[in-house]
Amino acid sequence: MSNCVTSIDPSSVTEQPAASMRQAIWICCALLGFSAALASAYFKFGWIPGDDGTLAAGAARVLHGQLPHRDFVENYTGGLNYIHGAAFRIFGMNLAAMRIPVFCLFLCWVPAVFYVAWRIAPPWGAASATLLCVVWSLPNYPTPMPSWYNLFLATFGIACLFRYLETRHKRWLYAAGLLAGASFLIKIVGLYFVGAVLLFLVFREQTLNHSSQSEKVSGALLYRIFMFGSLLMFLCSVLYLIHPHGSGRIIHFVIPVGAVTAVLVARERRPSPGESWQRFACLFGMIVPFLVGMLAPVGVFLAPYFVSGSVGTFLHGVFGIGMARVSGLAVYDPPSAIGFIIAIPPLVALWIGFSAKPRAALMASAVVAVLEILLLAISGKYELMSQLVFESALMLAPICVVVGAVGLASESAAGMGAVGQQRLMLLLGAAALCALVQFPFAAPIYFCYYAPLLILAMFAVISSWQKSASVPMLCVVLGFYFLFAAVRMNPTRIYRFSFTHPAAMSRLSLPEAGGLLVPSPETYETMVAMVRSHSTNNQVLAFPECPEVYFLTGLENPTRDDSGARADDVYRVLASNEINVVVIDQKPYFAASKPTPEVMAAIERAFPQSSSSGKYLVRWRR
């Protein structure tokens, strides 16, 4: 179809003035300096033993030639183990070494965020969006979790697709596909970004079709049947995945995805000047390069599995055991519908800013600023106030996506231009689908794993109908959330929005820790000393949910699962007399993973001697 290859918006290829480009470069450099300083300040903070332990144990196994899923149980897809294994090779076998790659990727991510924001807002507006993204991201929990990589790679992918809209070169589709494939290899939730891209490409095909100069209306019945069926299957897949029960999952997961999908359905009902074959050719002309790019890194990663005949084991580990294990243990639902009450104040403030006359809006902004300063001070004294502010940001997420989708489906969307609409659709799709990273475990830090995508979508929505009178109120409201994240959220406080209330952080002196600051370091130091003194064959059995024991002690696990041991594995190890020391986490993060009384009785009979160090119970033979 001819309109698939022709420009649809001259503004998409307009070069930035040299003065504006220089200004943007200086702003970007300043943002990079601020981000580096902030992330460096918290580089060795943020400690959840199970997280660091899982990542380190998997990387150590890879260094010994083992394959994820084939040779050991892996919670994620497996690609991150190779990154951390390389970090161990270069920087030494310690937990801090794993943080260096994610820190470097974070610094590369900041300019990408600024680039995306700059395409939807002026340089200083883009700088504000970037600052907000930074303080709501990695500095809050610098442990190199795979979800950070998913966030960063998705942002790079969005930047590539923005560039594709400007140049229409398909190499940017390949690049976005490569990034999506790499994201999947880090963690399966990378597929959510793939879904967002596919929705975006459907939207782009609709835009190209509607921009056709043909006066003939073909109907494209076959294409429309295919599209309506595909969108219905997509929605059913999301519903099947999250099996929504309770208003929290419906509000945060179903409604945003449904709103974005509804935009495509509404646009597909318009008259079509293109024939079905033309529309299929246009759509798959974009999807195929993206999928080819995506499958390239996946194919390389799977090569050892093909050679060893263990592709089925890999697929079962990623899509079977891994998903069943997480959904069976790690369940934490987002706030319910009543939480919308918390989001009312910032929404009212924004409504005043956008609807009032300039003088009244300025006065209202001053009043709101004073109230926010008081709230920020109170939140430092009362933890409940901090949680309420955090949840107000969380509740703004579905509202932003729905408002953006409604605007995109309305007649007023034409004012954004074709490229502007496509940018907004891409950001809304990414915000809606990548929010699923919170399922099934919507602990507070999981909001930070996709919050920057939401912030970019929010700025795109705001820029589509902003007026000058709204600027003061926007600065006040967004400034408040920036200060809250910078002052009230950091690695020493993010725990308090969740389950735990740790003591002051101190340096863990074990060389394997790499100088990380943790609560109660003596707990780990004493436990490691006891285990090493009683292990005579370089092995230890540690469960449930304490993989850090293996890495910190440097001892081997006689089972395939570093995060726990099934009852039959425990009985097998006991019967074989392979080990003479066991470590039991008496307060696992997930109560469902506690060993049964029968397993504990068997361990007590086999290992009668015991001593405790904090939450760890160490048992050994005489």
VEXROTI-895804 format. One record per residue (C-alpha): residue number from 1; x, y, z. Coordinates in Angstrom, 1 decimal. Layout:
% VEXROTI-895804
{NUM, {X, Y, Z}}
...
This chain:
% VEXROTI-895804
{1, {0.0, 0.0, 0.0}}
{2, {1.6, 3.3, -1.1}}
{3, {0.8, 5.2, 2.1}}
{4, {2.9, 2.7, 4.1}}
{5, {6.1, 4.1, 2.7}}
{6, {5.3, 7.8, 2.4}}
{7, {5.5, 10.5, 5.0}}
{8, {2.4, 11.2, 6.9}}
{9, {3.6, 14.1, 9.0}}
{10, {6.3, 16.5, 7.9}}
{11, {7.0, 17.4, 11.5}}
{12, {8.3, 13.8, 12.0}}
{13, {11.5, 14.6, 10.0}}
{14, {12.1, 18.1, 11.0}}
{15, {15.6, 18.7, 12.3}}
{16, {16.1, 20.4, 15.7}}
{17, {17.6, 23.9, 15.5}}
{18, {21.3, 24.0, 16.4}}
{19, {20.8, 26.2, 19.4}}
{20, {18.1, 23.9, 20.7}}
{21, {20.3, 20.9, 20.2}}
{22, {23.2, 22.5, 22.1}}
{23, {20.8, 23.4, 24.9}}
{24, {19.5, 19.8, 25.0}}
{25, {23.1, 18.4, 25.1}}
{26, {24.0, 20.6, 28.1}}
{27, {20.7, 19.7, 29.9}}
{28, {21.4, 16.0, 29.2}}
{29, {24.9, 16.2, 30.6}}
{30, {23.6, 17.9, 33.8}}
{31, {20.9, 15.2, 34.2}}
{32, {23.6, 12.5, 33.7}}
{33, {25.7, 14.1, 36.4}}
{34, {22.8, 14.3, 38.9}}
{35, {21.7, 10.7, 38.1}}
{36, {25.2, 9.4, 38.6}}
{37, {25.6, 11.2, 41.9}}
{38, {22.3, 10.0, 43.2}}
{39, {22.7, 6.4, 42.2}}
{40, {26.3, 6.3, 43.5}}
{41, {25.2, 7.6, 46.9}}
{42, {23.0, 4.5, 47.3}}
{43, {25.1, 2.0, 45.3}}
{44, {25.8, -0.3, 48.3}}
{45, {22.4, 0.1, 50.0}}
{46, {19.3, -1.9, 49.4}}
{47, {19.5, -5.5, 50.7}}
{48, {17.0, -8.3, 50.5}}
{49, {19.0, -11.4, 51.1}}
{50, {16.9, -13.7, 48.9}}
{51, {17.2, -11.3, 45.9}}
{52, {21.0, -10.8, 46.0}}
{53, {21.5, -14.5, 46.9}}
{54, {19.4, -15.8, 44.0}}
{55, {21.2, -13.6, 41.5}}
{56, {24.6, -14.4, 42.8}}
{57, {24.0, -18.2, 43.1}}
{58, {22.8, -18.4, 39.5}}
{59, {25.7, -16.5, 38.2}}
{60, {28.1, -18.7, 40.1}}
{61, {26.5, -21.8, 38.6}}
{62, {26.9, -20.4, 35.1}}
{63, {30.6, -19.7, 35.8}}
{64, {30.9, -23.5, 36.6}}
{65, {29.5, -24.4, 33.2}}
{66, {25.9, -25.1, 34.1}}
{67, {22.9, -24.1, 32.0}}
{68, {19.9, -22.3, 33.6}}
{69, {16.8, -24.6, 33.8}}
{70, {18.7, -27.6, 32.4}}
{71, {21.2, -28.0, 35.3}}
{72, {19.5, -25.9, 38.0}}
{73, {16.2, -24.3, 38.9}}
{74, {16.1, -20.7, 37.6}}
{75, {13.5, -18.2, 38.6}}
{76, {13.9, -16.0, 35.5}}
{77, {14.7, -16.7, 31.8}}
{78, {18.4, -17.1, 32.6}}
{79, {20.2, -14.4, 30.5}}
{80, {21.0, -12.2, 33.5}}
{81, {23.2, -15.0, 35.0}}
{82, {25.7, -14.4, 32.1}}
{83, {25.8, -10.7, 32.7}}
{84, {26.5, -11.2, 36.4}}
{85, {28.9, -14.0, 35.7}}
{86, {30.9, -11.6, 33.5}}
{87, {30.8, -9.1, 36.3}}
{88, {32.2, -11.7, 38.7}}
{89, {35.0, -12.5, 36.2}}
{90, {36.0, -8.8, 35.8}}
{91, {35.3, -7.3, 39.2}}
{92, {35.6, -10.2, 41.6}}
{93, {33.2, -12.7, 43.2}}
{94, {31.2, -10.4, 45.4}}
{95, {27.7, -9.0, 45.5}}
{96, {28.7, -5.4, 44.7}}
{97, {30.2, -6.6, 41.4}}
{98, {26.7, -7.5, 40.1}}
{99, {25.6, -3.9, 40.6}}
{100, {28.2, -2.4, 38.3}}
{101, {26.5, -3.5, 35.0}}
{102, {23.0, -2.3, 36.1}}
{103, {24.6, 1.0, 37.2}}
{104, {26.3, 1.5, 33.8}}
{105, {23.1, 0.6, 32.0}}
{106, {21.2, 3.1, 34.2}}
{107, {23.6, 5.8, 33.1}}
{108, {23.0, 4.9, 29.4}}
{109, {19.2, 4.9, 30.1}}
{110, {19.1, 8.5, 31.4}}
{111, {19.9, 10.0, 27.9}}
{112, {17.4, 7.7, 26.3}}
{113, {14.7, 8.9, 28.7}}
{114, {15.6, 12.5, 27.9}}
{115, {15.4, 11.8, 24.2}}
{116, {12.0, 10.2, 24.5}}
{117, {10.7, 13.1, 26.7}}
{118, {12.3, 15.7, 24.4}}
{119, {10.2, 14.4, 21.5}}
{120, {7.0, 15.1, 23.4}}
{121, {8.0, 18.2, 25.4}}
{122, {10.4, 21.2, 25.2}}
{123, {13.9, 20.7, 26.6}}
{124, {13.1, 21.9, 30.1}}
{125, {9.9, 19.9, 30.2}}
{126, {11.9, 16.9, 29.1}}
{127, {14.4, 17.6, 31.8}}
{128, {11.6, 17.6, 34.4}}
{129, {10.3, 14.3, 33.2}}
{130, {13.7, 12.8, 33.2}}
{131, {14.4, 13.9, 36.8}}
{132, {11.1, 12.4, 37.9}}
{133, {11.9, 9.1, 36.1}}
{134, {15.4, 9.0, 37.8}}
{135, {14.2, 9.5, 41.4}}
{136, {11.4, 6.9, 40.9}}
{137, {13.8, 4.2, 39.6}}
{138, {17.1, 2.5, 40.4}}
{139, {18.2, 4.7, 43.4}}
{140, {15.3, 3.3, 45.4}}
{141, {16.6, -0.3, 45.2}}
{142, {20.0, -0.7, 43.5}}
{143, {20.0, -4.5, 43.7}}
{144, {20.4, -5.6, 40.0}}
{145, {17.0, -7.2, 39.7}}
{146, {16.0, -8.3, 36.2}}
{147, {13.0, -5.9, 36.2}}
{148, {15.4, -3.0, 36.1}}
{149, {16.9, -4.4, 32.9}}
{150, {13.4, -4.9, 31.5}}
{151, {12.6, -1.2, 32.2}}
{152, {15.8, 0.1, 30.7}}
{153, {15.6, -2.1, 27.6}}
{154, {11.9, -1.2, 27.1}}
{155, {12.9, 2.5, 27.2}}
{156, {15.7, 2.0, 24.7}}
{157, {13.1, 0.2, 22.5}}
{158, {10.7, 3.1, 22.7}}
{159, {13.5, 5.5, 21.7}}
{160, {14.2, 3.3, 18.7}}
{161, {10.5, 3.3, 17.7}}
{162, {10.4, 7.1, 18.1}}
{163, {13.4, 7.3, 15.8}}
{164, {11.6, 4.9, 13.4}}
{165, {8.6, 7.3, 13.3}}
{166, {11.0, 10.1, 12.3}}
{167, {13.1, 8.3, 9.7}}
{168, {10.8, 5.4, 8.6}}
{169, {13.9, 3.2, 8.4}}
{170, {13.1, -0.4, 9.3}}
{171, {16.5, -0.9, 10.9}}
{172, {15.0, 0.8, 13.9}}
{173, {12.3, -1.9, 14.0}}
{174, {15.0, -4.5, 14.0}}
{175, {16.8, -2.6, 16.8}}
{176, {13.6, -2.4, 18.9}}
{177, {13.2, -6.2, 18.3}}
{178, {16.7, -6.9, 19.4}}
{179, {16.1, -5.0, 22.6}}
{180, {12.7, -6.8, 23.2}}
{181, {14.4, -10.2, 22.7}}
{182, {17.2, -9.3, 25.1}}
{183, {14.5, -8.1, 27.6}}
{184, {12.8, -11.5, 27.4}}
{185, {16.1, -13.3, 27.9}}
{186, {16.5, -11.4, 31.2}}
{187, {12.9, -12.0, 32.4}}
{188, {9.7, -13.3, 30.9}}
{189, {7.9, -10.0, 31.6}}
{190, {9.9, -8.6, 28.6}}
{191, {7.0, -10.0, 26.6}}
{192, {4.8, -7.3, 27.9}}
{193, {6.8, -4.8, 26.0}}
{194, {6.5, -7.0, 22.9}}
{195, {2.7, -6.8, 23.3}}
{196, {2.9, -3.0, 23.6}}
{197, {4.9, -2.8, 20.4}}
{198, {2.5, -5.0, 18.5}}
{199, {-0.5, -2.8, 19.6}}
{200, {1.5, 0.3, 18.5}}
{201, {2.2, -1.2, 15.1}}
{202, {-1.5, -2.0, 14.7}}
{203, {-2.2, 1.7, 15.5}}
{204, {0.4, 2.8, 13.1}}
{205, {-1.1, 0.7, 10.3}}
{206, {-4.5, 2.2, 11.0}}
{207, {-3.0, 5.7, 10.8}}
{208, {-1.3, 4.9, 7.5}}
{209, {-4.5, 3.4, 6.1}}
{210, {-6.6, 6.4, 7.2}}
{211, {-4.1, 8.8, 5.7}}
{212, {-4.6, 7.3, 2.3}}
{213, {-5.6, 9.7, -0.5}}
{214, {-7.8, 7.1, -2.1}}
{215, {-11.5, 8.0, -2.3}}
{216, {-12.6, 4.4, -2.6}}
{217, {-13.9, 2.7, 0.6}}
{218, {-13.1, -1.0, 0.4}}
{219, {-14.2, -2.1, 3.9}}
{220, {-11.3, -4.5, 4.2}}
{221, {-13.6, -7.1, 5.7}}
{222, {-11.1, -9.9, 6.0}}
{223, {-8.6, -7.7, 7.7}}
{224, {-11.1, -6.4, 10.1}}
{225, {-12.3, -9.9, 11.1}}
{226, {-8.7, -10.8, 11.7}}
{227, {-8.0, -7.7, 13.7}}
{228, {-11.1, -7.9, 15.9}}
{229, {-10.4, -11.5, 16.6}}
{230, {-6.8, -10.8, 17.4}}
{231, {-7.7, -8.0, 19.8}}
{232, {-10.3, -10.2, 21.5}}
{233, {-7.7, -13.0, 21.9}}
{234, {-5.3, -10.5, 23.3}}
{235, {-7.7, -9.3, 26.0}}
{236, {-8.7, -12.9, 26.8}}
{237, {-5.1, -13.8, 27.2}}
{238, {-4.5, -10.9, 29.7}}
{239, {-7.6, -11.9, 31.6}}
{240, {-6.5, -15.5, 31.7}}
{241, {-3.0, -14.5, 32.9}}
{242, {-4.1, -12.4, 35.8}}
{243, {-7.4, -14.2, 36.6}}
{244, {-8.8, -11.0, 38.1}}
{245, {-10.6, -11.3, 41.3}}
{246, {-10.9, -8.2, 43.5}}
{247, {-11.1, -4.6, 42.3}}
{248, {-7.4, -4.1, 42.7}}
{249, {-6.4, -6.3, 39.8}}
{250, {-9.2, -5.0, 37.6}}
{251, {-8.3, -1.4, 38.2}}
{252, {-4.5, -1.6, 37.8}}
{253, {-4.3, -4.4, 35.2}}
{254, {-7.5, -4.9, 33.2}}
{255, {-8.8, -1.4, 32.8}}
{256, {-5.6, 0.2, 31.4}}
{257, {-5.0, -2.7, 28.9}}
{258, {-8.7, -2.6, 28.0}}
{259, {-8.6, 1.2, 27.4}}
{260, {-5.7, 0.9, 25.1}}
{261, {-7.2, -2.0, 23.2}}
{262, {-10.5, -0.1, 22.9}}
{263, {-8.8, 2.7, 21.1}}
{264, {-7.8, 0.3, 18.3}}
{265, {-11.3, -1.2, 18.2}}
{266, {-12.8, 2.3, 17.9}}
{267, {-10.4, 3.3, 15.1}}
{268, {-11.0, 0.1, 13.2}}
{269, {-14.6, 0.9, 12.9}}
{270, {-13.9, 3.8, 10.7}}
{271, {-14.2, 3.5, 6.9}}
{272, {-11.1, 1.8, 5.4}}
{273, {-9.8, 3.1, 2.0}}
{274, {-7.3, 0.2, 1.8}}
{275, {-8.0, -3.4, 0.6}}
{276, {-7.4, -6.3, 3.1}}
{277, {-4.3, -7.5, 1.3}}
{278, {-2.8, -4.0, 1.3}}
{279, {-3.4, -3.7, 5.1}}
{280, {-2.0, -7.1, 5.8}}
{281, {1.1, -6.3, 3.8}}
{282, {1.5, -3.0, 5.6}}
{283, {1.1, -4.4, 9.1}}
{284, {3.3, -7.5, 8.6}}
{285, {5.8, -5.3, 6.8}}
{286, {6.4, -3.7, 10.2}}
{287, {5.8, -6.7, 12.4}}
{288, {8.2, -9.1, 10.6}}
{289, {11.4, -6.9, 11.0}}
{290, {10.5, -6.4, 14.7}}
{291, {10.0, -10.1, 15.3}}
{292, {13.1, -11.1, 13.3}}
{293, {15.1, -8.7, 15.5}}
{294, {13.5, -10.2, 18.6}}
{295, {14.2, -13.8, 17.7}}
{296, {17.9, -13.2, 16.8}}
{297, {19.2, -13.0, 20.4}}
{298, {16.8, -15.6, 21.5}}
{299, {18.1, -18.0, 18.9}}
{300, {21.7, -17.4, 19.9}}
{301, {20.8, -17.9, 23.6}}
{302, {19.0, -21.2, 22.8}}
{303, {21.9, -22.7, 20.8}}
{304, {23.4, -24.6, 23.7}}
{305, {19.9, -26.0, 24.5}}
{306, {19.5, -27.2, 20.9}}
{307, {22.9, -28.8, 21.0}}
{308, {22.2, -30.6, 24.3}}
{309, {18.6, -31.5, 23.3}}
{310, {17.1, -29.5, 26.3}}
{311, {15.0, -26.9, 24.6}}
{312, {11.9, -28.5, 26.1}}
{313, {13.5, -28.3, 29.6}}
{314, {14.1, -24.6, 29.0}}
{315, {10.6, -23.9, 27.9}}
{316, {9.1, -25.8, 30.8}}
{317, {11.4, -24.0, 33.2}}
{318, {10.4, -20.5, 31.8}}
{319, {6.8, -20.9, 31.1}}
{320, {5.9, -23.8, 33.4}}
{321, {7.7, -24.2, 36.6}}
{322, {8.8, -20.6, 36.9}}
{323, {5.4, -19.0, 36.5}}
{324, {3.7, -21.7, 38.7}}
{325, {6.2, -21.2, 41.4}}
{326, {6.0, -17.4, 41.5}}
{327, {2.2, -17.3, 41.3}}
{328, {2.0, -20.0, 44.0}}
{329, {4.2, -18.1, 46.6}}
{330, {4.6, -14.5, 45.7}}
{331, {1.1, -13.0, 45.7}}
{332, {0.5, -9.4, 46.7}}
{333, {-2.4, -7.6, 45.2}}
{334, {-2.5, -3.8, 44.4}}
{335, {-4.7, -1.3, 46.3}}
{336, {-8.5, -1.8, 45.8}}
{337, {-11.0, 0.7, 44.3}}
{338, {-11.3, 2.5, 47.6}}
{339, {-7.7, 3.7, 47.0}}
{340, {-9.0, 6.2, 44.4}}
{341, {-9.9, 8.4, 47.3}}
{342, {-6.2, 9.0, 47.9}}
{343, {-5.7, 10.1, 44.3}}
{344, {-8.5, 12.8, 44.5}}
{345, {-6.3, 15.7, 45.9}}
{346, {-3.6, 15.7, 43.1}}
{347, {-6.4, 15.3, 40.5}}
{348, {-8.3, 18.2, 41.9}}
{349, {-5.2, 20.3, 42.0}}
{350, {-4.4, 19.5, 38.3}}
{351, {-8.1, 20.2, 37.3}}
{352, {-7.9, 23.6, 38.9}}
{353, {-4.6, 24.3, 37.1}}
{354, {-6.1, 23.4, 33.8}}
{355, {-9.5, 25.0, 34.1}}
{356, {-9.0, 28.2, 36.1}}
{357, {-8.0, 31.5, 34.7}}
{358, {-4.3, 32.4, 34.9}}
{359, {-4.4, 34.6, 38.0}}
{360, {-6.6, 32.1, 39.9}}
{361, {-4.5, 29.2, 38.8}}
{362, {-1.3, 30.9, 40.0}}
{363, {-2.9, 31.6, 43.5}}
{364, {-4.2, 28.1, 43.7}}
{365, {-0.7, 26.8, 42.9}}
{366, {0.8, 28.8, 45.7}}
{367, {-1.8, 27.4, 48.2}}
{368, {-1.2, 23.8, 47.0}}
{369, {2.6, 24.3, 47.3}}
{370, {2.2, 25.3, 51.0}}
{371, {0.0, 22.3, 51.7}}
{372, {2.5, 20.0, 50.0}}
{373, {5.4, 21.3, 52.0}}
{374, {3.4, 20.6, 55.2}}
{375, {2.5, 17.1, 53.9}}
{376, {6.1, 16.4, 53.0}}
{377, {7.2, 17.4, 56.5}}
{378, {4.4, 15.3, 58.2}}
{379, {5.3, 12.2, 56.1}}
{380, {8.8, 12.2, 57.5}}
{381, {7.3, 11.8, 61.0}}
{382, {4.4, 9.5, 60.3}}
{383, {5.0, 6.5, 58.1}}
{384, {1.3, 6.1, 57.3}}
{385, {1.4, 9.5, 55.5}}
{386, {4.3, 8.3, 53.4}}
{387, {2.4, 5.2, 52.4}}
{388, {-0.7, 7.3, 51.5}}
{389, {1.4, 9.6, 49.3}}
{390, {3.0, 6.6, 47.6}}
{391, {-0.4, 5.0, 47.0}}
{392, {-1.7, 8.2, 45.5}}
{393, {1.0, 8.0, 42.9}}
{394, {0.1, 4.3, 42.3}}
{395, {-3.6, 5.2, 41.8}}
{396, {-2.7, 7.8, 39.2}}
{397, {-1.4, 5.2, 36.9}}
{398, {-4.7, 3.7, 35.6}}
{399, {-6.2, 7.2, 35.5}}
{400, {-3.4, 8.5, 33.3}}
{401, {-3.8, 5.6, 30.8}}
{402, {-7.5, 5.8, 30.6}}
{403, {-7.5, 9.6, 30.2}}
{404, {-4.8, 9.3, 27.5}}
{405, {-6.8, 6.6, 25.7}}
{406, {-10.0, 8.6, 25.7}}
{407, {-8.2, 11.6, 24.3}}
{408, {-6.5, 9.5, 21.7}}
{409, {-9.9, 8.1, 20.5}}
{410, {-11.6, 11.5, 20.4}}
{411, {-11.8, 13.9, 17.5}}
{412, {-9.4, 16.4, 19.3}}
{413, {-6.6, 13.9, 18.9}}
{414, {-6.1, 15.3, 15.3}}
{415, {-4.4, 18.3, 16.9}}
{416, {-1.5, 16.2, 18.0}}
{417, {-0.6, 15.2, 14.4}}
{418, {-0.2, 11.7, 13.2}}
{419, {3.2, 11.2, 14.7}}
{420, {2.2, 12.7, 18.0}}
{421, {-0.7, 10.3, 18.2}}
{422, {1.5, 7.3, 17.5}}
{423, {4.0, 8.4, 20.1}}
{424, {1.2, 8.7, 22.6}}
{425, {-0.2, 5.3, 21.7}}
{426, {3.3, 3.7, 22.1}}
{427, {3.8, 5.2, 25.6}}
{428, {0.2, 4.4, 26.7}}
{429, {0.6, 0.8, 25.6}}
{430, {4.0, 0.5, 27.3}}
{431, {2.6, 2.0, 30.5}}
{432, {-0.5, -0.3, 30.5}}
{433, {1.2, -3.5, 29.6}}
{434, {4.5, -3.1, 31.5}}
{435, {2.4, -2.4, 34.6}}
{436, {1.8, -6.2, 34.6}}
{437, {5.3, -6.5, 36.0}}
{438, {3.4, -6.0, 39.3}}
{439, {1.4, -9.2, 38.8}}
{440, {1.2, -11.3, 40.9}}
{441, {3.4, -9.5, 43.4}}
{442, {2.5, -5.8, 43.6}}
{443, {4.9, -4.9, 46.4}}
{444, {5.7, -1.2, 46.4}}
{445, {9.1, -1.5, 44.7}}
{446, {7.4, -3.2, 41.7}}
{447, {5.7, 0.1, 41.0}}
{448, {9.2, 1.6, 40.5}}
{449, {10.0, -1.0, 37.9}}
{450, {7.6, 0.6, 35.5}}
{451, {6.9, 4.1, 36.9}}
{452, {9.3, 5.9, 34.4}}
{453, {7.2, 4.5, 31.5}}
{454, {4.1, 5.9, 33.2}}
{455, {5.7, 9.2, 33.8}}
{456, {6.6, 9.5, 30.1}}
{457, {3.1, 8.6, 29.2}}
{458, {1.7, 11.2, 31.6}}
{459, {3.9, 13.9, 30.1}}
{460, {2.7, 12.9, 26.6}}
{461, {-0.9, 13.1, 27.7}}
{462, {-0.3, 16.5, 29.4}}
{463, {1.6, 17.9, 26.4}}
{464, {-1.4, 17.1, 24.2}}
{465, {-3.7, 19.6, 25.9}}
{466, {-1.5, 21.8, 28.1}}
{467, {-2.1, 25.5, 28.3}}
{468, {0.2, 28.2, 29.8}}
{469, {-2.0, 28.7, 32.8}}
{470, {-1.5, 25.1, 33.9}}
{471, {2.3, 25.3, 34.1}}
{472, {2.5, 26.6, 37.7}}
{473, {0.2, 23.8, 39.0}}
{474, {2.0, 21.2, 37.0}}
{475, {5.3, 22.3, 38.5}}
{476, {3.9, 22.2, 42.0}}
{477, {2.2, 18.7, 41.7}}
{478, {5.0, 17.0, 39.8}}
{479, {7.6, 18.8, 42.0}}
{480, {6.0, 17.4, 45.1}}
{481, {6.3, 13.8, 43.8}}
{482, {9.9, 14.5, 42.8}}
{483, {10.7, 15.7, 46.3}}
{484, {8.8, 12.8, 47.9}}
{485, {10.8, 10.3, 45.9}}
{486, {14.1, 12.0, 46.5}}
{487, {13.6, 12.5, 50.3}}
{488, {11.1, 9.9, 51.4}}
{489, {12.0, 7.0, 49.1}}
{490, {15.4, 5.5, 49.0}}
{491, {17.0, 2.1, 49.9}}
{492, {16.8, 2.7, 53.6}}
{493, {13.1, 3.5, 53.5}}
{494, {11.5, 1.6, 50.7}}
{495, {11.2, -1.4, 53.0}}
{496, {8.8, 0.5, 55.1}}
{497, {6.2, 0.6, 52.3}}
{498, {6.4, -3.1, 52.3}}
{499, {6.6, -5.8, 55.0}}
{500, {9.8, -5.1, 56.9}}
{501, {11.1, -2.4, 59.2}}
{502, {14.9, -2.9, 59.2}}
{503, {17.3, -1.5, 61.7}}
{504, {20.1, 0.9, 60.7}}
{505, {22.4, -0.3, 57.9}}
{506, {26.0, -1.4, 58.6}}
{507, {28.7, -2.8, 56.4}}
{508, {28.8, -6.6, 56.0}}
{509, {32.4, -7.5, 56.5}}
{510, {32.4, -10.8, 54.5}}
{511, {34.5, -10.5, 51.4}}
{512, {31.7, -12.1, 49.3}}
{513, {29.4, -9.2, 50.2}}
{514, {31.6, -6.6, 48.5}}
{515, {31.0, -4.0, 51.3}}
{516, {27.2, -3.9, 51.0}}
{517, {25.4, -2.1, 53.8}}
{518, {22.8, -4.4, 55.4}}
{519, {20.7, -4.5, 58.6}}
{520, {22.2, -6.6, 61.4}}
{521, {25.3, -7.8, 59.5}}
{522, {26.4, -9.8, 62.6}}
{523, {23.5, -12.2, 61.8}}
{524, {25.2, -13.2, 58.5}}
{525, {28.7, -13.1, 59.7}}
{526, {27.9, -15.5, 62.6}}
{527, {25.9, -17.8, 60.4}}
{528, {28.7, -18.1, 57.8}}
{529, {31.3, -18.8, 60.5}}
{530, {29.2, -21.6, 62.0}}
{531, {28.4, -23.2, 58.7}}
{532, {32.0, -23.1, 57.5}}
{533, {33.3, -24.6, 60.8}}
{534, {30.9, -27.6, 60.6}}
{535, {31.0, -28.4, 56.9}}
{536, {33.6, -31.0, 56.0}}
{537, {32.8, -31.7, 52.4}}
{538, {32.3, -28.2, 50.9}}
{539, {28.5, -28.7, 50.9}}
{540, {25.5, -27.2, 52.8}}
{541, {21.8, -27.5, 52.4}}
{542, {20.0, -24.2, 53.0}}
{543, {16.2, -23.7, 52.7}}
{544, {13.7, -22.2, 52.3}}
{545, {14.4, -19.0, 50.4}}
{546, {17.9, -18.4, 51.6}}
{547, {20.2, -18.8, 48.5}}
{548, {22.5, -16.1, 50.0}}
{549, {23.8, -18.9, 52.3}}
{550, {25.4, -20.7, 49.4}}
{551, {27.1, -17.6, 48.0}}
{552, {28.2, -16.1, 51.3}}
{553, {29.7, -19.4, 52.6}}
{554, {31.1, -20.4, 49.2}}
{555, {29.7, -23.9, 49.7}}
{556, {27.9, -26.1, 47.2}}
{557, {24.2, -26.9, 47.1}}
{558, {23.5, -30.7, 46.8}}
{559, {20.2, -30.0, 45.0}}
{560, {19.2, -28.1, 41.8}}
{561, {17.3, -25.4, 43.6}}
{562, {19.1, -22.6, 45.4}}
{563, {16.0, -20.8, 46.6}}
{564, {14.6, -23.8, 48.4}}
{565, {14.4, -27.6, 48.6}}
{566, {11.4, -29.7, 48.0}}
{567, {10.6, -32.4, 50.6}}
{568, {11.7, -35.2, 48.4}}
{569, {15.0, -33.4, 47.8}}
{570, {15.6, -33.1, 51.5}}
{571, {14.8, -36.7, 52.2}}
{572, {17.1, -37.7, 49.3}}
{573, {20.0, -35.7, 50.7}}
{574, {19.4, -37.0, 54.2}}
{575, {19.4, -40.6, 53.0}}
{576, {22.6, -40.1, 51.1}}
{577, {24.6, -38.6, 53.9}}
{578, {26.0, -36.1, 51.4}}
{579, {26.1, -33.2, 53.9}}
{580, {26.7, -32.7, 57.6}}
{581, {25.3, -29.2, 58.0}}
{582, {21.9, -27.6, 57.3}}
{583, {20.7, -24.0, 57.4}}
{584, {17.0, -23.3, 57.9}}
{585, {15.5, -19.8, 57.4}}
{586, {13.0, -19.7, 60.3}}
{587, {11.3, -16.5, 59.0}}
{588, {11.0, -16.9, 55.2}}
{589, {9.6, -14.0, 53.3}}
{590, {6.7, -16.2, 52.1}}
{591, {5.0, -18.2, 54.8}}
{592, {3.9, -20.8, 52.2}}
{593, {7.4, -21.9, 51.7}}
{594, {8.0, -23.0, 55.3}}
{595, {9.1, -26.7, 55.7}}
{596, {6.5, -29.1, 57.0}}
{597, {6.7, -30.5, 60.5}}
{598, {7.6, -33.9, 59.0}}
{599, {10.6, -32.4, 57.2}}
{600, {11.7, -30.5, 60.3}}
{601, {11.5, -33.7, 62.4}}
{602, {13.6, -35.6, 59.9}}
{603, {16.2, -32.9, 59.9}}
{604, {16.3, -32.8, 63.8}}
{605, {16.9, -36.6, 63.9}}
{606, {19.7, -36.4, 61.3}}
{607, {21.3, -33.2, 62.7}}
{608, {20.8, -33.1, 66.4}}
{609, {23.2, -30.3, 67.2}}
{610, {22.0, -26.7, 66.6}}
{611, {22.6, -23.1, 67.1}}
{612, {20.8, -19.9, 65.9}}
{613, {22.0, -16.6, 64.4}}
{614, {19.1, -14.3, 63.9}}
{615, {16.6, -15.9, 61.6}}
{616, {19.0, -18.7, 60.7}}
{617, {18.9, -22.0, 62.4}}
{618, {22.1, -24.0, 61.8}}
{619, {22.0, -27.7, 62.5}}
{620, {24.8, -30.3, 62.1}}
{621, {25.8, -33.8, 62.9}}
{622, {27.8, -34.8, 66.0}}
